[in-house]
Amino acid sequence: IQINLCIMIFFFFNDTATTEIYTEQIVGSVRCVQETGVLRYSDFCDMISPKTPEYSDILSNRTPLFTASNEDQEPTLSPETEKNLMKVLRLVLNAEVEGEYLRQRLSKRRLFSVHEAFRAIDRNEKGFITSEQFRKLLEDYGIFTSTKDIQHLMQRFDKDKDGRVSYAEFTQEMTPKTTKI
């Protein structure tokens, strides 16, 4: 199953300018969209699926309540479910746009260097960042996080899922994906 990304985003926002911004942001973030211009069902599910086992289990064990007047029609979502799905997708898209905005602002700062930022976090100079180093960095700036928050941060940066963030992974996540926001 594939979803035409522009149509899906326009459906949510009904605004051509917003659609262009969000489409460019998602194209920069999701590899399959970069290559084909189409969002795969599996990537769509990954974007909106719960990241914690507790909620993931609840969702996967739930029986869908589709409504259809006869077997020839495609199943449809209830109005409440559709409304909630729209809210979730807007939140995901807004978070992506905000992240891109911050990456662009950092990249324009003369005194900011991705390399130096990586070195500042990798205090033991092993060439990778651990979840404990992320936690320590945030605590140094007065941000106290839960273990789940750090796990989500690692999921975002640790592309090969080896439990540590390499310089290449860090650079990939910190580099702007678009030219404009």
Beta strands, then each sheet from edge to edge (+ up, - down):
strand 1: 2-4
strand 2: 38-40
strand 3: 128-129
strand 4: 165-166
sheet 1: 1+ 2-
sheet 2: 3+ 4-
end
